[in-house]
Amino acid sequence: MARISGRFPWPPSGRWVTGRRPGRGDRKERRDGSPTPSARRVRSALSIRSVAGQMFVLQITVVLLLIVAAVTTLLIQSRTDRFEGARGRSLAAAEAFAHSPGLVATMQGPHPSKVLQPLTEAARKRGGVDFIVVMNRDGIRFTHPLPSKIGKHFVGTIKPSLAGRITLETVQGPLGHEVQAVVPVMDARGRVVGMVSSGLKVRRVSSAIDRQLPVVLGAGAAGLALATAGTALASSRLRRQTHGLGPAEMTRMYEHHDAVLHAVREGVIIVSGSGRVLLANDEARRLLGLTPDVEGRRVGDLGLSERITELLVSGRVATDEVLPVGDQLLAVNNRPTDRRGGPPGSVATLRDSTELLALAGKAESAQSRLRLLYDASMTIGTTLDVQRTAQELTEVAVVWFADYVTVDLAEPVLIGAEPPVGSYRAAPELRRVALAGIRDDHPLYRAGELHTFPATTPMATGFVTGRSVLVSDLTEAADLFSQDVERFRRVVQYGCRSLITVPLQARGVLMGIANFWRAQDRPHFEEGDISLAEEMAARAAVCIDNARRYTREHAMAVTLQHSLLPRGLPEQNAVDIAHRYLPAQTGVGGDWFDVIPLPGARVALVIGDVVGHGLHAAATMGRLRTAVQNFSTLDLPPHELLSHLDELVTRIDQEAVTANQDAVLAGATCLYAIYDPSYGRCSLSRAGHLLPALVHPDGTVQFPELPAGPPLGLGGLPFEAVDIHLPEGSSLVLYTDGLVEDRERDIDTGLRTLATVLAHPGRTPDETCEAVFGALLPVRQRDDIALLVARTRVLDPERIADWEVPSDPAAVADARADLNRQLSRWGLEEAAFTAELVLSELITNAIRYATGPIRVRLLYDRTLICEVSDTSSTSPHLRYAATEDEGGRGLFLVSQLVQHWGTRYTPEGKIIWAEQALGGPLLA
């Protein structure tokens, strides 16, 4: 129903419009003469222009008239009652005295006044009357309260009494205005011998009434006040209900309401608490088929359906409850009318929703489509995996759109390769990568199967043409599957009734097809369903193409990274080595490790981490690994090698800045260690890398304190090296931060876990790697992980020979003799000739060009290593001697006879070394 709003002279709630209480400013206005809100409300309530004001005046007038009439009636009644009481008392006193014994004899005696006067006075006082007069038949008084009146005529009517009757009257007697009764006195024979009169003064009767008058008037005033207050309350409530409207406005509002009530296209029916119809507008009569005289009839007698009758009679709350009434569907809203103190009953509104229901069905269908597209946009493409993306398409479409969904892709797409650009003449061989359905016993190709669709099928047509194909009714499309009749028959017998085939193409590349099937329990696909299927397929195609590109680039990056990492471990006897490397699942990184054999049976252990991920990090890692290998050939101490590496990273960053490239700067961390098995000593230095873990032979784990050093690329700060003695059988564990730190675990927790896992003596390096990865490998690996475990060996002292050679050419012969004796002890006599030549050349070169003591050291390892040290820092150079030159051929001969040779600088000078290959057994 429509509501008619108007302007009201007061707020409907009766509260202050401003929402605040009256303050001082309001009181000041009142002093100035402005009316207070309460005064305004009273004046508004008493305004005769409003219905409430007119009702108030009318009620007050009626009440006032009633009270005046009641008071007047009460006064008249009281006066009448008083006079009646006075007459009754007077009559009683007169009759009592007239019938007193001996009265007749006394009246007939000689001195009646003398006898009767005292008696009448005594009776008057006891009877509460003003006078008792005894008289003869002539009306001569025998007694009177005033003795001067005795013997005079009685004032009043005596004829009726002479005739034997009683007279009651009001007269102006000797005492004033009197009310009196005259009673005859009869003798024994019934003759009237005299009369007795008794009465009260009128003034005495009126004074009693006057004493009661204030009480009566007070009661009337109290009644008037109570009636006025009640009338005011009723008028106030009426004012709130009528909003201060006048009769004309009320009439107009009623006419408007009545017009609106019967004009709206919504039925309204009001039912009382007893189940009778109080009101029904025209629309309600039309919708329910009610007669014009429906008001007052019981709902159960209207012939309505059981459901709507129950709803109207029960008064229960209903909101848009759809009920059938004939050929219509009515949306019914029902609310009780006694929620706020109203009369019991209910009011119901009825609306024909037959057409709205059809529109609602279309709106719901559109809403379902939007919800499906939203779910598809949120669900498809959550990963960069081709098969997972295809599976997401099938899962989201099966929920709302189809009963079975399949995705078939060309083989190149699965490996990240670029499919052929352009159209196809025939459908290629496709692999089913995803399938979802309401049941698992379907006859469709299974996931993982490789197949080729015949040319006449909708799948092949859609793939070749690049356009969607709709087969609304499969039972009428047998000709489309003429080349695959058996599978078509199985699909139809299974219950599939409708099909939409949509090609998956993105950026001009056709990658596969998506098939949407509906079974017999769902309506067939229509033309409008094609756009929805194409929307989902387009979203999936873009995501699949993104995943394909990522797969290709990731494979390239992984291939590049693996090609830059060590493909095998070099042969050496200094340490037992085991390693593990796992690339990040989200992309390749820049972690690397290396094992580099060094002269003197030593070995260099390297581990590093380049900042960032992707091809840039992998390429930078390759450059740094190559640089480390090159710098290691110079046989530099660890801290000097890191200094050179830091300069290289700084130059790489400067080149990137100069070329205005957007690539991130090539920051990196690195740890470089050199282990010498002849002394059991390890020299380490690090550039911002994590501390290595040292596992002692007894299982004790510690993290040696090494100077941190800045990460590579910062420049300006030196690096420091620390020498640590490693007992034989100790394990040095090098790792990158991806092993001990991730989003669910901080680095301190990771290091504690690593120490716990390593604290097990007797493990081989490979077993140690397995145990560490089993305990620390995160569920979702977001960073590369490199792990290098080296268990130390110590070279047998029996395989080391060391002596000093005088700086004298004659001492060369003695040195050769000592060499032969030592080689004989080692059983290397066949290598003696070459070793003598090499040692003679190196000693002679040291005697000729160096100063100070000269020492010779022989190491029997995988090769025979000959070292000659002196105090000179000048390094010899290999050169080609001319035909006429007398010298310059010594180092050339050495380089031809040995496997490797070179110079290593020490704090005391230098060492020239040469490695000679052996044909005998190697060191176990």
KOLVO-871860 format. One line per 10 residues: number of its first residue (from 1); their letters; for each residue y, x, z of C-alpha. Coordinates in steps of 0.1 Angstrom, whole numbers. Layout:
NUM	a	Y:X:Z ~ ... $
% end
This chain:
1	marisgrfpw	0:0:0 ~ 35:11:-7 ~ 59:17:22 ~ 95:6:20 ~ 118:30:37 ~ 154:22:47 ~ 182:35:68 ~ 179:27:105 ~ 207:29:131 ~ 185:49:155 $
11	ppsgrwvtgr	156:73:152 ~ 123:55:152 ~ 110:76:181 ~ 140:68:203 ~ 146:106:208 ~ 176:128:201 ~ 179:135:164 ~ 189:171:170 ~ 158:178:191 ~ 177:189:222 $
21	rpgrgdrker	187:173:255 ~ 223:163:261 ~ 243:192:273 ~ 278:198:287 ~ 293:193:253 ~ 278:158:253 ~ 292:150:287 ~ 326:162:276 ~ 325:138:247 ~ 317:110:270 $
31	rdgsptpsar	348:118:291 ~ 367:116:259 ~ 355:80:255 ~ 326:85:230 ~ 296:63:238 ~ 265:80:252 ~ 232:77:233 ~ 219:52:259 ~ 251:31:255 ~ 247:32:218 $
41	rvrsalsirs	211:21:220 ~ 221:-8:243 ~ 249:-18:221 ~ 226:-16:191 ~ 200:-36:209 ~ 226:-63:218 ~ 241:-64:183 ~ 237:-100:170 ~ 234:-86:135 ~ 199:-75:142 $
51	vagqmfvlqi	168:-96:149 ~ 163:-79:182 ~ 200:-86:192 ~ 197:-123:183 ~ 164:-126:200 ~ 179:-110:231 ~ 209:-133:232 ~ 187:-163:226 ~ 163:-154:253 ~ 190:-146:278 $
61	tvvlllivaa	207:-179:271 ~ 175:-199:275 ~ 166:-180:307 ~ 201:-186:321 ~ 199:-223:313 ~ 165:-225:328 ~ 176:-207:360 ~ 207:-229:363 ~ 186:-260:358 ~ 161:-248:383 $
71	vttlliqsrt	187:-240:409 ~ 205:-273:404 ~ 172:-291:406 ~ 163:-272:437 ~ 196:-280:454 ~ 193:-317:445 ~ 158:-318:456 ~ 167:-300:488 ~ 195:-324:495 ~ 173:-354:488 $
81	drfegargrs	147:-339:510 ~ 172:-334:538 ~ 186:-369:536 ~ 151:-383:535 ~ 142:-362:565 ~ 173:-374:583 ~ 165:-411:575 ~ 129:-405:586 ~ 140:-389:619 ~ 166:-416:625 $
91	laaaeafahs	141:-444:617 ~ 115:-428:640 ~ 139:-425:669 ~ 152:-460:664 ~ 117:-476:662 ~ 104:-455:691 ~ 133:-467:713 ~ 132:-503:700 ~ 95:-506:710 ~ 99:-489:743 $
101	pglvatmqgp	86:-511:772 ~ 111:-530:792 ~ 138:-527:766 ~ 140:-565:761 ~ 142:-573:798 ~ 169:-547:803 ~ 189:-560:774 ~ 187:-595:789 ~ 195:-582:824 ~ 229:-583:841 $
111	hpskvlqplt	239:-547:835 ~ 222:-534:803 ~ 247:-507:795 ~ 244:-492:830 ~ 206:-489:825 ~ 203:-481:789 ~ 231:-455:785 ~ 213:-427:803 ~ 181:-435:786 ~ 195:-434:751 $
121	eaarkrggvd	213:-401:757 ~ 181:-386:770 ~ 161:-400:740 ~ 188:-388:716 ~ 187:-353:728 ~ 149:-352:728 ~ 147:-368:693 ~ 172:-344:677 ~ 194:-372:664 ~ 232:-375:668 $
131	fivvmnrdgi	232:-410:683 ~ 210:-439:695 ~ 229:-472:699 ~ 215:-504:714 ~ 233:-536:706 ~ 229:-573:709 ~ 225:-598:682 ~ 262:-599:677 ~ 264:-562:671 ~ 281:-554:705 $
141	rfthplpski	271:-520:716 ~ 253:-515:749 ~ 251:-477:745 ~ 269:-449:725 ~ 273:-412:727 ~ 310:-420:731 ~ 313:-442:762 ~ 346:-456:748 ~ 327:-472:720 ~ 305:-493:743 $
151	gkhfvgtikp	312:-529:741 ~ 326:-527:706 ~ 311:-538:673 ~ 285:-517:656 ~ 296:-502:623 ~ 270:-509:598 ~ 248:-537:583 ~ 229:-558:608 ~ 220:-590:588 ~ 187:-576:575 $
161	slagritlet	178:-565:610 ~ 187:-600:624 ~ 162:-612:599 ~ 136:-588:613 ~ 139:-561:587 ~ 148:-524:590 ~ 180:-512:575 ~ 186:-475:562 ~ 221:-467:552 ~ 250:-442:551 $
171	vqgplghevq	282:-453:567 ~ 315:-440:580 ~ 310:-445:617 ~ 327:-434:648 ~ 312:-399:646 ~ 321:-396:609 ~ 300:-398:579 ~ 266:-408:592 ~ 230:-416:580 ~ 216:-443:602 $
181	avvpvmdarg	186:-466:606 ~ 189:-501:622 ~ 157:-515:638 ~ 154:-550:653 ~ 143:-555:689 ~ 120:-585:693 ~ 107:-603:724 ~ 73:-615:730 ~ 77:-645:709 ~ 90:-625:679 $
191	rvvgmvssgl	126:-634:682 ~ 152:-608:675 ~ 171:-603:708 ~ 190:-572:697 ~ 189:-540:676 ~ 186:-503:680 ~ 204:-479:656 ~ 197:-441:654 ~ 212:-416:630 ~ 225:-382:620 $
201	kvrrvssaid	259:-370:609 ~ 261:-362:572 ~ 279:-330:580 ~ 249:-318:599 ~ 226:-325:570 ~ 250:-307:545 ~ 253:-276:568 ~ 216:-271:566 ~ 217:-273:529 ~ 246:-249:527 $
211	rqlpvvlgag	226:-224:548 ~ 198:-225:523 ~ 221:-223:493 ~ 226:-184:493 ~ 188:-180:494 ~ 184:-203:465 ~ 212:-186:445 ~ 198:-152:453 ~ 164:-162:442 ~ 180:-175:410 $
221	aaglalatag	199:-143:405 ~ 168:-122:410 ~ 149:-144:385 ~ 178:-139:361 ~ 177:-102:365 ~ 140:-100:361 ~ 141:-122:330 ~ 170:-101:316 ~ 150:-69:321 ~ 119:-84:306 $
231	talassrlrr	139:-97:277 ~ 155:-63:272 ~ 121:-46:271 ~ 108:-71:247 ~ 139:-68:225 ~ 136:-30:226 ~ 100:-31:214 ~ 110:-57:188 ~ 139:-34:178 ~ 114:-5:173 $
241	qthglgpaem	91:-26:153 ~ 118:-41:131 ~ 138:-8:129 ~ 170:-28:138 ~ 168:-49:107 ~ 186:-82:105 ~ 170:-115:95 ~ 181:-112:59 ~ 168:-76:58 ~ 136:-87:74 $
251	trmyehhdav	131:-114:49 ~ 139:-91:20 ~ 115:-64:34 ~ 88:-90:38 ~ 93:-102:3 ~ 92:-66:-9 ~ 60:-59:11 ~ 44:-90:-2 ~ 54:-82:-38 ~ 41:-46:-34 $
261	lhavregvii	9:-58:-16 ~ 0:-81:-45 ~ 13:-58:-73 ~ -5:-25:-65 ~ -36:-16:-84 ~ -54:-10:-51 ~ -72:-37:-32 ~ -63:-42:5 ~ -84:-63:28 ~ -78:-66:66 $
271	vsgsgrvlla	-107:-78:88 ~ -104:-90:124 ~ -126:-78:152 ~ -147:-109:149 ~ -155:-102:113 ~ -131:-126:96 ~ -108:-119:67 ~ -71:-118:79 ~ -56:-107:46 ~ -67:-99:11 $
281	ndearrllgl	-43:-90:-18 ~ -48:-100:-54 ~ -64:-68:-64 ~ -90:-71:-35 ~ -98:-106:-46 ~ -102:-94:-82 ~ -124:-64:-74 ~ -146:-83:-49 ~ -146:-116:-68 ~ -131:-135:-38 $
291	tpdvegrrvg	-116:-171:-38 ~ -79:-178:-30 ~ -88:-194:3 ~ -107:-163:16 ~ -84:-158:46 ~ -101:-169:78 ~ -136:-169:64 ~ -163:-146:78 ~ -171:-115:57 ~ -208:-123:59 $
301	dlglserite	-202:-156:41 ~ -183:-141:11 ~ -215:-133:-8 ~ -207:-95:-11 ~ -233:-68:-13 ~ -251:-56:18 ~ -235:-22:18 ~ -199:-33:15 ~ -204:-62:39 ~ -218:-37:65 $
311	llvsgrvatd	-188:-13:60 ~ -162:-41:63 ~ -178:-57:94 ~ -187:-24:112 ~ -152:-10:110 ~ -165:25:107 ~ -143:52:92 ~ -150:58:55 ~ -132:81:31 ~ -136:76:-7 $
321	evlpvgdqll	-170:62:-2 ~ -183:50:-36 ~ -200:16:-35 ~ -213:-4:-64 ~ -199:-39:-68 ~ -213:-56:-99 ~ -206:-33:-129 ~ -179:-14:-110 ~ -179:16:-87 ~ -154:11:-59 $
331	avnnrptdrr	-140:40:-39 ~ -135:25:-4 ~ -114:38:24 ~ -118:21:58 ~ -99:27:90 ~ -99:8:124 ~ -67:-9:134 ~ -71:-4:172 ~ -66:33:172 ~ -31:31:188 $
341	ggppgsvatl	-34:0:208 ~ -34:-24:179 ~ -56:-55:176 ~ -93:-49:170 ~ -104:-49:134 ~ -102:-27:103 ~ -82:-23:71 ~ -99:-12:39 ~ -85:-1:6 ~ -105:-5:-26 $
351	rdstellala	-100:14:-58 ~ -119:10:-91 ~ -133:45:-97 ~ -156:37:-127 ~ -134:55:-152 ~ -123:81:-126 ~ -160:90:-120 ~ -164:98:-157 ~ -133:119:-156 ~ -145:135:-124 $
361	gkaesaqsrl	-177:144:-141 ~ -158:162:-169 ~ -136:179:-143 ~ -166:190:-123 ~ -181:204:-155 ~ -150:223:-163 ~ -148:235:-127 ~ -184:246:-129 ~ -176:266:-161 ~ -147:282:-144 $
371	rllydasmti	-168:291:-114 ~ -195:305:-136 ~ -169:327:-155 ~ -154:338:-121 ~ -189:347:-108 ~ -196:365:-140 ~ -164:385:-138 ~ -172:395:-102 ~ -209:401:-106 ~ -213:418:-140 $
381	gttldvqrta	-203:454:-142 ~ -205:464:-106 ~ -223:497:-116 ~ -222:521:-145 ~ -259:516:-152 ~ -268:499:-185 ~ -300:482:-173 ~ -284:470:-141 ~ -254:456:-159 ~ -277:437:-183 $
391	qeltevavvw	-297:424:-153 ~ -265:411:-137 ~ -258:390:-167 ~ -292:374:-166 ~ -290:367:-128 ~ -255:351:-129 ~ -263:329:-160 ~ -296:316:-146 ~ -279:302:-115 ~ -255:278:-133 $
401	fadyvtvdla	-260:279:-171 ~ -296:284:-183 ~ -332:284:-171 ~ -341:317:-187 ~ -319:346:-199 ~ -329:377:-217 ~ -310:408:-229 ~ -323:431:-256 ~ -306:464:-265 ~ -310:490:-292 $
411	epvligaepp	-327:522:-281 ~ -297:544:-286 ~ -277:524:-261 ~ -301:531:-233 ~ -297:569:-236 ~ -260:567:-240 ~ -260:575:-277 ~ -236:559:-302 ~ -252:530:-321 ~ -244:528:-358 $
421	vgsyraapel	-210:513:-365 ~ -209:483:-389 ~ -233:455:-398 ~ -271:456:-400 ~ -292:444:-429 ~ -321:437:-406 ~ -326:435:-369 ~ -336:469:-355 ~ -362:475:-330 ~ -349:463:-296 $
431	rrvalagird	-360:468:-261 ~ -359:441:-235 ~ -340:455:-206 ~ -334:424:-185 ~ -349:390:-179 ~ -344:363:-153 ~ -357:328:-151 ~ -368:300:-128 ~ -404:309:-132 ~ -425:340:-139 $
441	dhplyragel	-453:326:-161 ~ -431:322:-192 ~ -443:334:-227 ~ -412:354:-234 ~ -412:392:-240 ~ -414:410:-207 ~ -388:435:-195 ~ -394:469:-209 ~ -412:457:-240 ~ -402:470:-274 $
451	htfpattpma	-401:444:-302 ~ -385:435:-335 ~ -374:399:-342 ~ -384:385:-375 ~ -356:380:-400 ~ -356:342:-399 ~ -353:339:-361 ~ -320:330:-345 ~ -321:364:-327 ~ -323:384:-359 $
461	tgfvtgrsvl	-297:361:-376 ~ -273:366:-347 ~ -278:403:-345 ~ -273:408:-383 ~ -243:385:-387 ~ -227:393:-354 ~ -221:356:-347 ~ -236:333:-321 ~ -264:309:-331 ~ -271:275:-314 $
471	vsdlteaadl	-305:258:-316 ~ -299:226:-298 ~ -334:213:-302 ~ -362:238:-306 ~ -387:212:-315 ~ -369:205:-347 ~ -363:242:-356 ~ -398:253:-365 ~ -387:266:-398 ~ -365:292:-380 $
481	fsqdverfrr	-396:307:-364 ~ -419:305:-395 ~ -425:343:-393 ~ -436:341:-356 ~ -453:307:-354 ~ -477:316:-326 ~ -450:327:-302 ~ -428:298:-311 ~ -456:274:-304 ~ -462:289:-270 $
491	vvqygcrsli	-425:288:-261 ~ -422:251:-271 ~ -454:242:-252 ~ -441:260:-222 ~ -411:236:-221 ~ -382:255:-236 ~ -361:230:-256 ~ -328:247:-264 ~ -315:282:-273 ~ -282:300:-277 $
501	tvplqargvl	-283:336:-291 ~ -251:357:-286 ~ -247:392:-300 ~ -235:419:-276 ~ -208:438:-292 ~ -178:457:-279 ~ -152:480:-296 ~ -168:473:-330 ~ -202:485:-318 ~ -232:461:-319 $
511	mgianfwraq	-255:470:-291 ~ -280:441:-287 ~ -283:403:-281 ~ -284:379:-252 ~ -306:348:-253 ~ -300:317:-232 ~ -329:292:-229 ~ -330:258:-214 ~ -361:240:-204 ~ -369:202:-206 $
521	drphfeegdi	-354:195:-171 ~ -319:203:-183 ~ -298:187:-211 ~ -298:205:-244 ~ -271:231:-252 ~ -241:217:-271 ~ -213:232:-292 ~ -191:235:-261 ~ -217:257:-244 ~ -213:284:-270 $
531	slaeemaara	-179:295:-259 ~ -191:298:-223 ~ -221:319:-234 ~ -198:341:-255 ~ -174:346:-226 ~ -202:359:-204 ~ -218:379:-232 ~ -184:395:-241 ~ -179:405:-204 ~ -213:420:-203 $
541	avcidnarry	-210:438:-236 ~ -178:456:-225 ~ -195:466:-192 ~ -227:477:-210 ~ -206:498:-234 ~ -187:513:-205 ~ -220:521:-188 ~ -234:535:-221 ~ -204:558:-225 ~ -207:569:-189 $
551	trehamavtl	-244:576:-193 ~ -236:598:-223 ~ -208:617:-206 ~ -227:620:-174 ~ -257:634:-193 ~ -235:658:-211 ~ -219:669:-178 ~ -252:673:-161 ~ -266:693:-190 ~ -236:715:-189 $
561	qhsllprglp	-238:720:-152 ~ -275:728:-153 ~ -269:753:-180 ~ -244:770:-159 ~ -266:772:-128 ~ -293:798:-123 ~ -323:789:-144 ~ -346:812:-125 ~ -345:837:-96 ~ -343:874:-103 $
571	eqnavdiahr	-371:897:-91 ~ -362:916:-60 ~ -379:925:-27 ~ -349:922:-3 ~ -354:886:6 ~ -377:856:0 ~ -357:829:-17 ~ -359:791:-20 ~ -331:768:-32 ~ -323:732:-39 $
581	ylpaqtgvgg	-296:716:-60 ~ -289:679:-63 ~ -259:666:-85 ~ -239:637:-72 ~ -250:602:-82 ~ -214:593:-92 ~ -208:624:-114 ~ -214:661:-116 ~ -195:684:-93 ~ -187:721:-90 $
591	dwfdviplpg	-213:733:-64 ~ -232:764:-74 ~ -253:793:-59 ~ -265:826:-72 ~ -289:854:-63 ~ -278:888:-78 ~ -298:920:-74 ~ -277:950:-66 ~ -283:988:-67 ~ -301:1004:-38 $
601	arvalvigdv	-327:975:-34 ~ -298:953:-22 ~ -292:916:-31 ~ -261:895:-32 ~ -263:858:-21 ~ -235:835:-34 ~ -227:799:-28 ~ -195:780:-38 ~ -179:746:-43 ~ -152:737:-68 $
611	vghglhaaat	-129:709:-59 ~ -134:676:-78 ~ -160:662:-101 ~ -166:659:-138 ~ -166:682:-167 ~ -135:701:-155 ~ -152:710:-122 ~ -185:720:-139 ~ -166:742:-164 ~ -146:758:-136 $
621	mgrlrtavqn	-178:764:-117 ~ -193:781:-147 ~ -163:804:-151 ~ -164:814:-114 ~ -201:821:-114 ~ -198:843:-145 ~ -168:861:-128 ~ -189:867:-96 ~ -217:882:-116 ~ -193:904:-135 $
631	fstldlpphe	-175:915:-103 ~ -209:922:-87 ~ -217:948:-113 ~ -187:968:-100 ~ -206:969:-67 ~ -176:957:-47 ~ -176:949:-10 ~ -177:911:-4 ~ -140:908:7 ~ -128:928:-23 $
641	llshldelvt	-149:906:-47 ~ -134:875:-32 ~ -99:889:-37 ~ -106:894:-74 ~ -121:859:-76 ~ -90:845:-59 ~ -68:861:-85 ~ -89:846:-113 ~ -86:811:-99 ~ -49:815:-95 $
651	ridqeavtan	-46:825:-132 ~ -67:795:-142 ~ -43:772:-124 ~ -13:789:-140 ~ -28:785:-174 ~ -33:747:-167 ~ 3:744:-156 ~ 16:763:-185 ~ -3:741:-210 ~ 11:710:-192 $
661	qdavlagatc	-24:697:-187 ~ -31:668:-164 ~ -62:684:-150 ~ -63:691:-113 ~ -59:726:-101 ~ -92:746:-98 ~ -94:751:-60 ~ -127:763:-47 ~ -145:777:-17 ~ -170:806:-18 $
671	lyaiydpsyg	-192:826:5 ~ -205:861:-7 ~ -231:881:12 ~ -247:915:5 ~ -280:922:22 ~ -293:958:24 ~ -330:959:33 ~ -330:996:39 ~ -308:991:69 ~ -314:954:77 $
681	rcslsraghl	-277:949:75 ~ -258:920:59 ~ -221:920:50 ~ -205:886:46 ~ -171:872:36 ~ -160:837:30 ~ -131:819:13 ~ -127:785:30 ~ -165:779:29 ~ -186:765:57 $
691	lpalvhpdgt	-203:790:81 ~ -238:801:72 ~ -267:793:95 ~ -287:822:109 ~ -323:814:120 ~ -338:842:141 ~ -375:849:139 ~ -380:831:173 ~ -363:799:159 ~ -330:804:175 $
701	vqfpelpagp	-302:791:153 ~ -266:802:153 ~ -236:800:130 ~ -221:835:129 ~ -184:836:134 ~ -169:848:102 ~ -132:850:94 ~ -124:818:74 ~ -102:831:47 ~ -82:807:25 $
711	plglgglpfe	-99:788:-3 ~ -98:804:-37 ~ -66:798:-56 ~ -41:798:-27 ~ -35:835:-29 ~ -13:857:-7 ~ -38:862:22 ~ -65:889:25 ~ -102:883:30 ~ -123:900:57 $
721	avdihlpegs	-159:910:58 ~ -183:911:88 ~ -215:932:90 ~ -244:916:108 ~ -278:931:116 ~ -306:908:106 ~ -341:914:120 ~ -369:912:96 ~ -381:876:92 ~ -346:861:98 $
731	slvlytdglv	-334:833:76 ~ -299:831:62 ~ -291:795:52 ~ -262:789:28 ~ -251:753:19 ~ -222:732:6 ~ -204:704:25 ~ -222:676:7 ~ -253:684:28 ~ -237:680:62 $
741	edrerdidtg	-208:656:56 ~ -205:621:41 ~ -187:588:48 ~ -212:577:75 ~ -215:611:92 ~ -188:637:102 ~ -193:674:97 ~ -199:682:134 ~ -228:657:135 ~ -242:671:103 $
751	lrtlatvlah	-241:707:116 ~ -258:697:149 ~ -285:680:129 ~ -289:710:106 ~ -293:733:136 ~ -320:710:150 ~ -339:710:118 ~ -337:748:113 ~ -349:755:149 ~ -386:758:138 $
761	pgrtpdetce	-399:794:135 ~ -426:803:110 ~ -414:781:81 ~ -413:795:46 ~ -380:792:28 ~ -394:764:7 ~ -406:745:37 ~ -372:749:53 ~ -355:734:22 ~ -378:704:23 $
771	avfgallpvr	-372:698:60 ~ -334:701:56 ~ -333:677:27 ~ -356:653:45 ~ -333:651:75 ~ -298:654:60 ~ -300:639:25 ~ -276:608:25 ~ -288:574:13 ~ -261:573:-14 $
781	qrddiallva	-251:608:-25 ~ -215:610:-34 ~ -212:648:-36 ~ -232:677:-50 ~ -255:695:-26 ~ -265:731:-30 ~ -289:748:-5 ~ -300:785:-5 ~ -324:798:21 ~ -331:836:22 $
791	rtrvldperi	-357:851:46 ~ -350:888:51 ~ -373:917:45 ~ -369:953:56 ~ -378:983:34 ~ -405:1004:50 ~ -390:1036:64 ~ -419:1055:48 ~ -405:1046:14 ~ -371:1061:21 $
801	adwevpsdpa	-364:1098:18 ~ -330:1113:27 ~ -318:1149:29 ~ -287:1169:25 ~ -281:1194:-3 ~ -258:1224:0 ~ -229:1226:-25 ~ -245:1255:-43 ~ -261:1256:-78 ~ -290:1275:-64 $
811	avadaradln	-298:1245:-42 ~ -308:1225:-72 ~ -342:1241:-74 ~ -349:1234:-38 ~ -339:1198:-43 ~ -363:1194:-72 ~ -391:1209:-50 ~ -383:1184:-22 ~ -384:1156:-48 ~ -418:1166:-61 $
821	rqlsrwglee	-433:1168:-26 ~ -419:1133:-17 ~ -431:1118:-50 ~ -465:1133:-44 ~ -467:1116:-9 ~ -458:1083:-26 ~ -484:1089:-54 ~ -457:1089:-81 ~ -466:1122:-97 ~ -463:1107:-132 $
831	aaftaelvls	-427:1099:-126 ~ -418:1134:-113 ~ -407:1149:-146 ~ -381:1123:-154 ~ -370:1121:-117 ~ -365:1159:-117 ~ -342:1157:-148 ~ -322:1129:-133 ~ -319:1144:-99 ~ -309:1178:-113 $
841	elitnairya	-282:1163:-134 ~ -267:1142:-106 ~ -268:1171:-81 ~ -253:1195:-106 ~ -225:1170:-115 ~ -217:1166:-78 ~ -217:1204:-71 ~ -194:1209:-101 ~ -169:1181:-97 ~ -170:1171:-60 $
851	tgpirvrlly	-164:1187:-26 ~ -179:1183:8 ~ -215:1176:17 ~ -239:1162:-8 ~ -268:1139:2 ~ -298:1128:-17 ~ -317:1095:-9 ~ -348:1083:-26 ~ -359:1046:-24 ~ -394:1035:-34 $
861	drtlicevsd	-390:998:-42 ~ -398:980:-75 ~ -382:1010:-91 ~ -376:1045:-80 ~ -340:1047:-70 ~ -323:1081:-68 ~ -289:1082:-50 ~ -266:1113:-48 ~ -235:1109:-26 ~ -205:1131:-22 $
871	tsstsphlry	-170:1129:-8 ~ -152:1126:-41 ~ -137:1093:-54 ~ -139:1104:-90 ~ -164:1086:-111 ~ -182:1103:-140 ~ -180:1087:-174 ~ -206:1085:-201 ~ -194:1101:-234 ~ -208:1113:-267 $
881	aatedeggrg	-207:1152:-269 ~ -198:1169:-302 ~ -222:1193:-319 ~ -203:1223:-308 ~ -197:1211:-272 ~ -216:1230:-245 ~ -215:1202:-219 ~ -211:1164:-217 ~ -247:1155:-224 ~ -261:1152:-188 $
891	lflvsqlvqh	-252:1116:-181 ~ -262:1106:-216 ~ -296:1120:-209 ~ -297:1102:-176 ~ -288:1069:-193 ~ -316:1073:-218 ~ -342:1082:-192 ~ -335:1056:-165 ~ -334:1018:-165 ~ -299:1015:-148 $
901	wgtrytpegk	-274:1039:-134 ~ -239:1036:-120 ~ -214:1045:-93 ~ -208:1028:-60 ~ -178:1036:-39 ~ -180:1040:-1 ~ -154:1047:26 ~ -166:1084:26 ~ -166:1088:-12 ~ -190:1076:-39 $
911	iiwaeqalgg	-227:1073:-47 ~ -241:1079:-81 ~ -274:1061:-85 ~ -301:1057:-110 ~ -331:1034:-112 ~ -363:1046:-129 ~ -389:1021:-139 ~ -424:1027:-125 ~ -457:1020:-141 ~ -475:1019:-108 $
921	plla	-479:990:-84 ~ -448:974:-70 ~ -439:969:-34 ~ -458:939:-19 $
% end
